[in-house]
């Protein structure tokens, strides 16, 4: 008891300390934080709502938005092809640097650059008859005057071939549009192909590319199938993705690029589908390249020459296309349809609204599969 009485009382000691210091004790819960100090520029103005990410053009057009732009150039064309019921295409390639003018007696004007709306300088234009007669034409102008006649022929041949192909494709019984004439959407041979399909009353596709100089799509493209791409590789993808055949008319770097890319995909079997390749105008192309040299040196196999065929008239090219498309696709589809009809149907077939449909009918257009 004595020891307990001698122990100091801690509570009394704390109270004494507070009293001696003149302070009062407050609980932590009752303490009020100091009010924020307002800066000298006053209260901030109300904020506007931030833009949605997919409506932020600054972001979408930046390097950070590149992936979205690339994906858009896949999904947006795909949505349109589905909506327009495009199953497959036949792609026409050829020179864009000559503009055919039928009303001027096929007098052709050389354009300044591929797809450009501006004419080339006068010294690069084909010589006029009066310039040749008076001797004022340069050697380059004389050569281009001769070439202009040939290019006029190829323009009309591409136009005629597209007409023949479209007229035939329209007779194929199908819910979807088959073997639709497709081009790069510009002038020259591309315009001729779209024009022929337009004159035959069919849909026709133009896949233009955004270039650093003025250019425009030709007027014969079906408006709902008029595309413009920023990325060359996405444009190439759509050329190859739906194509069941390719027609290569005389052209320059772009035509060579597209032709050899498709041939390489076929050679390496990166496309599981079969594609018919017709190279139009052997007189022109055999001056440009000699593939026999590649065979002789072992750079390519002799059988690689079977990946394409030459044609020199619209009728010959059309027969090659019709034969290839029929053997590779239409005959096989007809046999498959007959087999499907021979299968046993459900007893309540009339109640099955989806009978006879498959996934491809809902995911059209028919796309090339990737070989694994």
C-alpha positions in Angstrom: 0.0 0.0 0.0 2.8 2.3 0.8 4.5 1.7 -2.5 1.3 2.3 -4.4 0.6 5.6 -2.8 4.1 6.8 -3.7 3.5 6.2 -7.5 2.9 9.5 -9.4 -0.5 9.9 -11.0 0.2 10.3 -14.7 -3.2 11.9 -15.5 -2.7 14.5 -12.8 0.8 15.2 -14.1 -0.5 15.7 -17.7 -3.2 18.0 -16.5 -0.7 20.0 -14.5 1.5 20.3 -17.5 -1.4 21.6 -19.7 -2.4 24.1 -17.0 1.1 25.4 -16.5 1.5 25.9 -20.2 -1.9 27.7 -20.5 -3.1 25.3 -23.2 -6.2 23.3 -23.6 -6.3 19.7 -24.9 -8.3 19.0 -28.2 -9.0 15.7 -29.9 -7.6 14.9 -33.3 -11.1 14.6 -34.7 -11.9 18.1 -33.8 -9.0 19.7 -35.6 -10.0 21.6 -38.8 -7.4 21.7 -41.6 -6.5 25.2 -42.8 -8.3 26.5 -45.9 -6.5 26.3 -49.2 -4.8 29.6 -50.0 -6.2 31.1 -53.2 -3.5 32.3 -55.5 -3.3 35.9 -56.5 -4.9 35.3 -59.9 -8.2 34.5 -58.3 -10.7 31.6 -58.7 -10.0 29.4 -61.8 -12.5 29.5 -64.6 -14.9 26.5 -65.1 -13.4 23.7 -67.2 -14.9 22.6 -70.5 -15.5 18.8 -70.9 -12.5 17.0 -72.3 -13.0 15.6 -75.9 -13.6 11.9 -76.2 -10.5 10.1 -77.3 -11.9 9.0 -80.6 -13.0 12.6 -81.4 -9.6 14.1 -80.5 -8.2 14.9 -83.9 -4.9 16.1 -82.4 -4.4 12.7 -81.0 -5.8 10.7 -84.0 -3.4 12.6 -86.4 -0.4 12.2 -84.1 2.3 9.5 -84.1 0.6 8.0 -81.0 -2.6 7.5 -83.0 -1.0 5.7 -85.9 -2.2 2.3 -84.9 -5.8 3.5 -84.8 -5.4 5.0 -88.3 -4.0 1.8 -89.7 -6.8 -0.3 -88.2 -9.3 2.2 -89.5 -8.0 1.6 -93.1 -8.8 -2.1 -92.6 -12.1 -1.9 -90.8 -13.8 0.9 -92.7 -13.3 -0.6 -96.2 -14.3 -4.0 -94.8 -17.6 -2.5 -93.5 -18.3 -1.0 -96.8 -17.5 -4.1 -98.8 -19.9 -6.0 -96.5 -22.6 -3.4 -96.9 -22.2 -3.4 -100.7 -22.1 -7.2 -100.9 -18.8 -7.4 -102.7 -17.6 -11.0 -102.7 -14.5 -10.7 -104.8 -12.7 -8.6 -107.4 -10.6 -8.5 -110.5 -7.9 -5.8 -110.2 -6.6 -3.8 -113.2 -3.2 -2.1 -112.9 -1.6 0.2 -115.5 -0.2 3.6 -116.2 -1.8 6.6 -114.6 0.4 9.1 -116.5 -1.6 9.3 -119.6 -5.1 10.8 -119.8 -7.2 9.6 -122.7 -9.5 12.2 -124.3 -11.8 10.5 -126.8 -13.4 13.8 -127.9 -9.9 15.0 -129.1 -9.3 12.1 -131.3 -7.3 10.2 -128.7 -4.9 13.1 -128.3 -3.2 12.2 -125.0 -1.8 14.6 -122.5 1.1 13.4 -120.4 0.5 14.1 -116.7 3.2 15.5 -114.5 3.3 12.6 -112.0 1.4 9.4 -111.2 -2.2 10.4 -110.5 -1.5 14.1 -110.8 -4.1 16.5 -112.3 -1.3 18.8 -113.6 0.2 18.3 -117.1 3.9 17.7 -117.5 6.1 20.5 -118.9 5.7 21.3 -122.6 9.1 19.8 -123.5 7.9 16.4 -122.1 4.6 16.4 -123.9 4.1 14.2 -127.0 5.0 16.1 -130.2 2.1 17.5 -132.2 2.0 16.8 -136.0 2.8 20.4 -136.8 5.9 20.3 -134.6 7.1 17.1 -136.3 6.5 18.6 -139.7 8.4 21.8 -138.9 11.2 20.0 -137.2 10.7 21.8 -133.9 10.0 18.6 -131.9 12.7 17.1 -129.7 13.7 13.4 -129.8 11.9 12.9 -126.5 8.7 14.5 -127.9 8.9 12.4 -131.0 9.2 9.2 -129.0 6.4 10.1 -126.8 4.2 11.0 -129.8 4.6 7.4 -131.0 4.1 6.0 -127.5 0.9 8.1 -127.1 -0.7 6.2 -129.9 0.1 2.9 -128.2 -1.2 4.2 -124.8 -4.5 5.3 -126.5 -4.9 1.7 -127.7 -4.2 0.3 -124.2 -6.7 2.7 -122.7 -9.4 1.5 -125.1 -8.5 -2.1 -124.6 -8.7 -1.8 -120.8 -12.1 -0.2 -121.2 -13.3 -2.9 -123.5 -12.0 -5.7 -121.3 -13.7 -4.3 -118.2 -17.0 -4.1 -120.2 -16.7 -7.8 -121.2 -15.8 -8.9 -117.7 -18.6 -7.0 -116.0 -21.3 -8.1 -118.5 -20.3 -11.7 -117.9 -20.1 -11.3 -114.1 -23.6 -9.9 -114.0 -24.9 -13.2 -115.4 -23.5 -15.2 -112.5 -26.3 -16.2 -110.1 -25.3 -14.9 -106.7 -26.6 -12.8 -103.8 -23.3 -11.0 -103.9 -21.4 -9.1 -106.6 -18.8 -11.3 -108.2 -15.5 -10.3 -109.9 -16.0 -6.6 -109.5 -13.6 -4.5 -111.6 -11.2 -2.7 -109.3 -8.5 -0.1 -110.0 -6.2 2.3 -108.2 -8.9 5.0 -108.7 -6.9 7.4 -110.7 -6.6 8.4 -114.4 -5.2 6.6 -117.4 -5.6 2.8 -117.4 -7.3 2.9 -114.0 -9.9 5.3 -115.4 -10.4 3.1 -118.5 -11.1 0.0 -116.3 -13.6 1.8 -114.1 -15.2 3.4 -117.1 -15.7 0.1 -118.9 -17.4 -1.5 -115.8 -19.5 1.7 -115.4 -20.7 1.5 -119.0 -21.6 -2.1 -118.6 -23.9 -1.2 -115.7 -21.9 -2.8 -112.9 -20.4 -1.7 -109.6 -16.7 -0.8 -109.8 -14.2 0.0 -107.1 -11.5 2.7 -106.9 -8.7 2.6 -104.3 -7.0 5.9 -104.4 -4.0 7.0 -102.4 -3.3 10.3 -100.7 -0.4 11.9 -102.5 1.6 15.1 -101.8 0.4 16.7 -105.1 -3.1 17.4 -106.4 -4.9 14.4 -107.6 -8.5 13.2 -107.8 -10.5 9.9 -108.3 -11.9 9.3 -111.8 -15.6 9.9 -112.1 -16.5 6.3 -113.2 -16.1 4.8 -109.7 -19.2 3.7 -107.9 -19.5 6.5 -105.2 -20.1 4.1 -102.3 -16.9 2.2 -103.4 -14.6 5.2 -103.7 -11.8 4.8 -101.3 -8.8 6.9 -100.4 -5.9 5.5 -98.3 -3.1 7.1 -96.5 -0.9 4.0 -96.1 0.3 2.3 -99.3 0.6 -1.1 -97.5 -3.1 -1.0 -96.4 -4.1 -0.2 -100.0 -2.0 -3.1 -101.2 -3.6 -5.4 -98.7 -7.1 -4.6 -100.1 -5.9 -5.1 -103.7 -4.7 -8.6 -102.8 -7.3 -9.5 -100.2 -10.4 -9.7 -102.5 -8.7 -10.3 -105.8 -9.4 -13.5 -107.7 -7.6 -12.2 -110.8 -5.2 -9.5 -111.8 -4.8 -7.8 -115.2 -1.5 -5.8 -115.7 -1.5 -3.2 -118.5 1.6 -1.2 -119.5 2.7 1.0 -116.7 5.6 2.2 -114.6 7.1 1.7 -111.1 3.7 1.4 -109.4 2.5 -1.2 -111.8 5.7 -3.2 -111.6 5.5 -3.1 -107.8 1.9 -4.4 -107.6 2.5 -7.0 -110.3 5.6 -8.5 -108.7 4.1 -8.4 -105.2 1.1 -10.5 -106.3 3.4 -12.9 -108.2 5.6 -13.2 -105.2 2.6 -14.0 -102.9 1.5 -16.7 -105.4 5.0 -18.1 -105.9 5.5 -18.4 -102.1 2.0 -19.7 -101.6 1.2 -17.1 -99.0 -2.3 -17.0 -100.5 -4.3 -20.2 -100.2 -6.5 -19.0 -103.1 -5.6 -19.4 -106.8 -5.2 -16.2 -108.7 -5.3 -15.7 -112.4 -2.7 -13.2 -113.6 -2.9 -11.8 -117.2 -0.1 -9.5 -118.4 -1.5 -7.4 -121.2 0.6 -6.2 -124.1 3.6 -8.6 -124.5 5.3 -6.2 -127.0 5.6 -3.6 -124.2 6.4 -5.9 -121.3 9.1 -8.0 -123.0 11.0 -4.8 -123.6 10.7 -3.9 -119.9 11.9 -7.2 -118.4 13.3 -10.5 -119.6 12.1 -13.2 -117.2 13.9 -15.9 -119.2 17.1 -14.5 -117.8 15.9 -15.2 -114.3 15.1 -18.8 -115.2 18.5 -19.3 -117.0 20.4 -18.0 -114.0 18.4 -20.0 -111.5 16.8 -17.0 -109.8 13.4 -18.4 -110.4 12.0 -21.8 -111.3 10.8 -22.5 -114.8 7.4 -23.3 -113.4 7.2 -19.8 -112.0 6.5 -18.6 -115.6 3.2 -20.5 -115.3 2.0 -18.0 -112.7 0.9 -15.6 -115.4 -0.2 -15.5 -119.1 0.2 -12.9 -121.8 -2.7 -11.4 -123.8 -2.8 -8.9 -126.6 -6.5 -8.3 -127.2 -9.5 -7.7 -124.9 -11.2 -10.8 -126.2 -8.1 -13.0 -125.5 -7.7 -11.5 -122.1 -11.3 -12.1 -121.3 -11.2 -15.7 -122.3 -8.2 -16.3 -120.0 -10.0 -14.6 -117.1 -13.3 -16.4 -117.7 -11.5 -19.8 -117.9 -9.4 -19.2 -114.8 -12.2 -17.8 -112.7 -14.6 -20.6 -113.8 -12.1 -23.4 -113.1 -10.7 -22.1 -109.9 -14.0 -20.8 -108.3 -17.3 -21.2 -110.2 -17.0 -24.9 -111.0 -15.9 -25.7 -107.4 -18.7 -23.6 -106.0 -21.3 -25.3 -108.2 -20.1 -28.7 -107.2 -20.2 -27.7 -103.5 -23.8 -26.4 -103.9 -24.9 -29.7 -105.5 -23.4 -31.6 -102.6 -25.1 -29.4 -100.1 -28.5 -30.0 -101.8 -28.0 -33.7 -101.7 -27.6 -33.7 -97.9 -30.5 -34.7 -95.6 -32.6 -31.7 -94.6 -34.2 -31.1 -91.2 -37.9 -32.3 -91.0 -39.0 -28.8 -90.0 -36.9 -27.1 -92.7 -39.6 -24.5 -93.5 -39.3 -23.2 -89.9 -35.5 -22.9 -90.1 -35.0 -19.4 -91.3 -31.3 -19.8 -91.4 -31.3 -23.0 -93.5 -28.7 -23.1 -96.2 -26.7 -20.2 -94.7 -23.2 -20.4 -93.3 -20.8 -18.1 -91.6 -19.4 -16.7 -94.8 -22.8 -15.4 -95.7 -22.7 -13.2 -92.6 -19.0 -12.3 -92.7 -18.8 -11.5 -96.5 -16.9 -10.5 -98.4 -15.0 -13.7 -98.9 -11.5 -13.0 -97.7 -8.3 -14.8 -98.5 -7.2 -17.0 -95.7 -3.7 -16.8 -94.1 -1.7 -19.9 -94.6 -0.3 -21.2 -91.3 
